[in-house]
Amino acid sequence: MSRHVLPGFRLSTGYTLAVLGGCVLLPLAALVWTACELGPSGWWAQIGTRRVLASLRLSFGAALLAATIDVLLGLLVAWALVRYRFAFRRVCDALVDLPFALPTAVAGISLTALYAPNGWLGSRLVPLGIEVAYTRLGVLLAMVFVGLPFVVRTLQPVLESMEGDLEEAAYTLGASPVQRFFRVVLPLLLPTLLTGYALALARAIGEYGSVVFISGNRLFRTEIAPYLIVQKIDSQYDYRGAAALSAVMLTASLLLLVTMAWLQRWTHRWAVQR
């Protein structure tokens, strides 16, 4: 008679699958089914317009760039918080979680008020020829803001648990600080960096509240795909069109996340072999 480590394994597994199916799989299946009701011609009529294609390019292009910036900045922030002791370190560590707790609409309004042409920073940047609010740069800034905590919080536990024996061995062999980082530390952090990148990317692709205010929703320039989805439902009551655009974003997001998961597994094997 086989015994499982956890009692009630079948019951708990069945309950988990039921909740997962009801909360995640069933809504996604309904979304795809609604989009399929349009048919190929109707689907392309909704997706193939210049406005929709421009919004998709902006959403995914800005999200990819924002996630890359988040990885670089997140690595610096996590490294400083773990490896150094300085004044107000705990305050800085707490501020990292601010985008988690702050409502996205509040974040968008705050960024807009700060970087608008008459804002505190915007009024100083505009004379230099740098416009942030109501531009693609503002969209990128908002996506970086909401995605940075994912990278920092993913890296921090790994950096805290990382032993310094390998770095000390490389130091005794005459390796410079740059060589120790790129040849010893970075290969160990690479799978975790990819995890943080995937989380930041997923958050940036679906971000709405913090982006919609600072973007200005300028036609063909700063409109993001989530804004078009909301607009189709609120003003046009076009649920099938909104479902078609949502299905495209869902498919593209799943492909990106699967690719990142494969890269993460590959880099983990590569780091172990090293």
Secondary structure, DSSP 4 states (H G I P E B T S, - for coil): ----SSTTHHHHHHHHHHHHIIIIIHHHHHHHHHHHTTHHHHHHHHHSSHHHHHHHHHHHHHHHHHHHHHHHHHHHHHHHHHH---TTHHHHHHHHTHHHHS-HHHHHHHHHHHHSTTSTTHHHHGGGT---TTSHHHHHHHHHHHHHHHHHHHHHHHHHH--SHHHHHHHHTT--HHHHIIIIIHHHHHHHHHHHHHHHHHHHHT--HHHHHHHTT-TTTT--HHHHHHHHHHTS--HHHHHHHHHHHHHHHHHHHHHHHHHHHHHHHHHHH-
